[in-house]
Structure formats: structure tokens, C-alpha cells
Amino acid sequence: MQIEKIFELHPKAKLAIEFTWDALSVVVALLFAYWLRIGIAQWDFSALEWGILGANVVFTLSALTFAGHYSQIIRFMGIGAVYIMILVLLCSTLYLLLAKYTLNVFMPATVPLIYLMVAITLIAAPRLLIQASAQAQRYKMREKCIIFGAAEAGRSLALTLRAGNDIQPIAFVDDKRQYQGKQVLGLPVASRNEIPDLVKKFGVSKMLLAVNNTSSSRRKELIAELEPFAVELLSIPNIQDIVSGKRKIDELREIKIEDLLGRDPVPPIPELLDINIRGKCVMVTGAGGSIGSELCRQIALSRPTKMVLYELSEFNLYQIENELTRKFKDIEIVPVLASIQDTVALREVFSQQKVQTIYHAAAYKHVPMVESNPLAGIRNNIFGTANVALVGVEYDVEKFVLISTDKAVRPTNIMGATKRFAELYVQGIAELHSDTQFAIVRFGNVLGSSGSVVPLFSNQIRNGGPITVTHPDIIRFFMTIPEAAQLVIQAGAMGRNGEVFVLDMGDPVKIVDLASKMAHLMGHSIRDEDNPDGTIELKFSGLRPGEKLYEELLIDDADTQTQHPRIMGADEQKLPFEEIVMLVDRLNYSLLNQQPDEALQILLEAPLGYAPAKH
């Protein structure tokens, strides 16, 4: 019978088997002790001796029951259960000795000792074999992991994982020489150089980071050093969350590419964060998007009296409104389901809510999508921006901040051209000297935003590939969404007359390197000529319509330093508002008459630096 069939029996059936086996074991152990001591020829039991044997069975089984022996689940019994068995059988042996001397029963002196040894073997051995077999099966079925860090956090994690059923730790890895070559909790402690051997020998699929006392920069270095091993990296929660009870130590989280590419944040300047927000009514357009929703979270931390969430997507609006309402009960949250192309809806909102600050994040930003739908991109990115800016001026909004993109610099696609046009429009209206202050904030890609390569690569890797990269030499700037949103708020506070502010995006990243690192962090290696045994393929699909090999943040080389080390002021050419209005009128005519070719020609003629990519 397979061991699984035993586990599937009814509990009462399993209990009956245990009782029967233990009773037979006690009988056989005593008879075997007599046989071994005196042989068959001298075997002549009286009724008293048979009665003692039967009473011993009843006594032993009763003592085992009373001690909780039969409430143990054999597969999971601990060493304490073995101690209980030995203790009860010692008592059973003492019972036999008592019978020998008080009832004058024939029993050679060595019989109780032999009985004890045999009874322990017969009762304990099958249970230990069943337990070992069950554990061996569980070991085979569980994913094998290495724990990086043999200190307290690592040891706690190992104990927790052993008690579970999903992941089996097979070794620690630690940089401290005092641990290496030794064992901790029965697990060997290896150095980093031994990781490939451990992976190959035990089929390790995960590496768990149990180092919580390091700085963010050191943690980033550590992830960068472990990433090339191409073993899925997971991390224990923040130690404060574990101590406070919010998270358990085995609630592991994925190491994301943000952990590898992110950088230590520069402390914000409080007055820049608060000046346009605290105690004011703040409106965010595109509030449900990647940037818009993070802006909302950061804005809420500065405690406005009211937040107007202006969003076209019902689902996205519901999500961000629900999140903010739950977390910030003292802030009035006003969800508005409308388009920035709807001036009537905009006027109604400004009139009723008395908006004081606008962060304009609503835009169509997906390059190939806008390339295929140029009129929709122009209508939303140019005319939508104009609507929000004009209505803002009409209702005396204090501050208008336009969220722009590095694709507006010498644009090679329609999306970038429309964003550059929106910049010029805002700069032009700022020259009219209204009571509204204007600022433009330009930055590159943010990690994990909707439509970006990070979620795309993640899905491709989870689905087994291939990972598609457009070109082996393509590079991009990247920044985490929280850092970008915080810098946008601070940069916006510096603007007065339509100044362009550029965020320091750090070093550019080759997209092919990004794809490789993401694959490694998720436990895959790239399959190519140098590594034919890799687990996932990387393909080059060719540059998409309008796509650049590299992006820029400045139109001219000139930039000025601001009071924040990661925000630069860009000194760029402006157009008189009258010229902008004339271009807008021509674009409007082409839109009304559904003339995409004419609209694109206007963008080419306008001083945007627009030169469509040819590939």
C-alpha cells in the first residue's frame, strides 16, 4: 500500500491501526524477550503470567492514551512524541519489574530490559519511518531556496519556512567568514562563489534576501551583485513591519527592477512641497494614470483641504478615489468623470470647487498608439491642455503645472510633437501676465508606469518569453514614480512665467540590459549563442514608428541650477502667444474637417523641431 493511501484513511481507521499495532508490539516484545532469554523449550507460562502480559498491554495503551500519544499526527510529530513513547515504555518496564517482585512471577532479570528495547523499536520505528517518508515526499515537492543572510532574520525565516509546505531552505549564503563552512540550524553556510553549485546540485529556484539592517544604497549594491546568478530574488518584509505585526517574516515580496535602478532620494524641501497644496483646493487631471495617481498620493500628504480628481477612465477614477478616501479621511475627495476636451465640464468644476492649483497630467502618451491616431493625440494633448489652461486663467487659478516629457525635445513622433506644442502654448499664455502662475516640468520614463517596458517585460517573462526589445542600442532615462511625483510638485512650486524645469534622471539605461536584469531577477537566464541552455529568449523587433534610439531632456545645452539638486531650469525659446493661437486655429480647422495629413503638415511647419523618424 502506498503511503498516501494510509494518509487518506478515515481518522478512526488510522487510530484502530495504531492501537492494534501497539498492542501487538507490547505482546511481541515481551514474548521475544522471554524467547531470547530462555528459548522455546523452557517456555511454560502460567495463567498468572499470561494475565500479567495482558494487564501490561492495557496499562501501556492506557498510559500512551493519557500522555496524548494517539493525538499526534505521525507525519508532523516532533521529538517530544518520541520522549513520551520512551517514558511510557519505561513505566511499562517498571510495571513488569513490580509484578516480578510482588507477585513472584517467573521473569529472568534481563527480560524487562530486552522488552524495553524491542518495544521502543517496534512502536517508534514505524512512526519514524512514516514521518521520514512523508518528509521526503514533502521535500521533493517543495521549491528549494537559498537564504542570503545567516543572522537573526535569516534564521527566523528558515524556521518559519520549515514549518510550512511551500519552500524548503537548503543552505544559507553569507559574506561573513565567521559563518562560512559551518552549519546554522542544520543548514550549511556557503559563500557567494558556491551559489552556482548549490543551484545545480539542489535545483534551487529562489534566493531569499534576509538582510534588513542595510542602507538602501548597500541593498541596491547587493541586489546588483546577486542579479547575475539568474535565480529569482525575493525579500523579507521591512523589519519595522515585522516587529509591529503588520507583516509576517515569510510574506516574501519580489525584488523589482526599481530596487536595482532606483537611487537614494534627496530629502524634499518642505516649503516647495506645501506652498501650492497645504490648505488649498488642488486638482489633478489624469488622476487615475500612473503619474497622476502618484501625484495624488504625494499631494494628499501635504494636506490640501480638497482634492479634485479629474479622470476619463471610470475604473482608474474609482481606484484612486477609493484609495485616497480610505487613507485620508480628513481631506474632501471630489471625483470628476470627464474629458479635458469638455470645456463645459471644466468650467463647472472650476466654478463649483474653487480650484487653486492644477497639476495637468492628462495626456495620450503611448507613442505607437498616437502615431496611429494622430487626430486623437492632437485633440487631447494640445487642445485638452489649452482648455485646462484657459479655463484656469478664466477662474483665477493660482498655479498651473504642466507635466511634460523628454519626447518633446526634438520630437521624432506625433506624441512628442503634441507635447512640445502644449509646452509652447503654456509658455505663450504665461506671457499674458494673468494672475495665474505657470510651470512646465519635463522628465523621462518612469519605472512601472502603464504602457512602459517594465510591466511589458514582466508579463513576457512570466509567460515564458520571448522578451521583445526594439533595438540592441536603444537607451532610456528612468526614474521611480514616487520620486518623479515628488520632484514634479517641488519643480512646479518654482515656476512663475511658464519656465521649463527638467528633472535629473540619472544615468541612461540600455533597454537590452534592463530586459536581461529583469529576467535574472525573476529566475531566468537569456538564451543566446553564448548561453544556449538559457531559459528565455530575447528578440529584437525593430524600432517602432516614431521611436528614437535615445531621448534628450534639453532642447538647448543651457540649463540653470535651482535650489533643488535634482531639478534644473531650462532656458528655451518661446513663441508669442499670437503665433501659437494662429497655429491652433489651423489645427482646429484640420480636425473639424478630419484632415490628418494637413494636421501633420502644420506640426512639421510649427517651430517644434519635429522631424519624423525614418525607419
Protein Blocks (a to p, Z undefined) as FASTA:
>chain_A
ZZklmmmpcfklmmmmmmmmmmmmmmmmmmmmmmmmnojmlgccdfklmmmmmmmmmmmm
mmmmmnommmpcfklccfklmmmmmmmmmmmmmmmmmmmmmnopacdfklmmmmmmmmmm
mmmmmmmmmmmmmmmmmmmmpccdddehjbfklmmmmmmmmmmmmbccfbdcdfbfklgo
paeehiacddfklmmmmmmmnopabdcdfbfkbcfklmmmmmmmmmmnopacdddddfkl
mmnomacfklccdddfklmmpccdddddfklmmmmmgopacddehklmmklmmmmmmmmm
nopabdcdddfblklmmmmmmmmmmmmmmbccddddddfklmklmmmmmmmnopabdcdf
bdcfbfklmmmmmmlmmmmmmmmmmmmmmmmmmnopabdcddddfklgopabfklmmmmm
mmmmmmmmmmnopabdcddddddddehiahiaklmmmmmmmnopaaddfbfkbccddddf
klmmmmmmmmmmmpmnopacdddebjaddfklmmmmmmmmnopacddfklmmbcbdcdde
bjaehiafbdcfbfblbdcddfbfkbccdddddddfklmmmmmmmmmmmmmnopaklmmm
mmmmpcnhpacddZZ
